């Protein structure tokens, strides 16, 4: 066997916030003839019951420890392996399984995480895969200019010509230029490639233009709670309302109320301290803040009066009663959305 054809362990731990990249890596592993010289194995997605992880381990052992007599083998894909390593006996069983995988079979852990996660969520599993000669790899969703370049690469793979500016416009419309760290980017790649395929059908043999993107691709900019509360702190009611529309469908009302309440309480304290003669720099020590956050809160507090902050907090209590369905408050998601919007207009927007 030549060095280029050295067999690789049919094991992988693939993780990160790029679901498209993880799926593509699983498929590349399945098609790798160094791992599977007899041909691509069948994909088998395994569900792990958190209350009975031993059942999944038994299924994996029964399917992967035995070579297939007819046809290709099996590539087991596990998306939620956390419960497999909670108990020592399960960790030991998983470690044993890694050494029992029969030729033609393989095992891939495909773990989607929030953006910004720097270490594998199940470090024990990742280390066991690496020790057994498998692949451990992080997939980070590209953003901004990197996402535009990434889209140009996916277009070339599909034989789709992009005119100047088209990739950047598409990256913008799927949220690639949103910079806040709390944005969920897991589906961003899948969404962008799906839109790219639609654009290719529209354009036919000609290049896809930025105008094509604007005409066909609806904006799907993800919401950011950080950006939302910063807009509230800066009293930018129109921007806050726009960000609210992106958030409110998927973010529970109590969560929005909690972060808004915290920001208002912070601004009230900062406003009091600044009125008492403290400087933004002294807030680093007195409130135990990092310098950037201290400066941000000080800048926002200067835009409010003490009365305006008290009124905003009082309005937030009324919203809290509505969201918690206190008797006498209007029910329904539409009313909650309206309540948040009116609060932003009446209590956050600066008085004329």
Secondary structure, DSSP 8 states (H G I E B T S, - for coil): --GGG----SEEEEEES-HHHHHHHHHHHHT-TTT-TT---EEEEE---TT-HHHHHHHHHHHHSS--SSS--EEEEES-GGGGGSSHHHHHHHHHHHTT--TT-EEEEEEE--TT--S-TTHHHHHHHHHTT-EEEEE----THHHHHHHHHHHHHHT--B-TTHHHHHHHHTTTT---TT---TTHHHHHHHHHHHHHHHHTTS-B-HHHHHHH--------HHHHHHHHHTT-HHHHHHHHHHHTTTS-HHHHHHHHHHHHHHHHHHHHHHHTT--GGGHHHHTT--HHHHHHHHHHHTT--HHHHHHHHHHHHHHHHHHTT-TTS--SHHHHHHHHHHHIIIIIS---
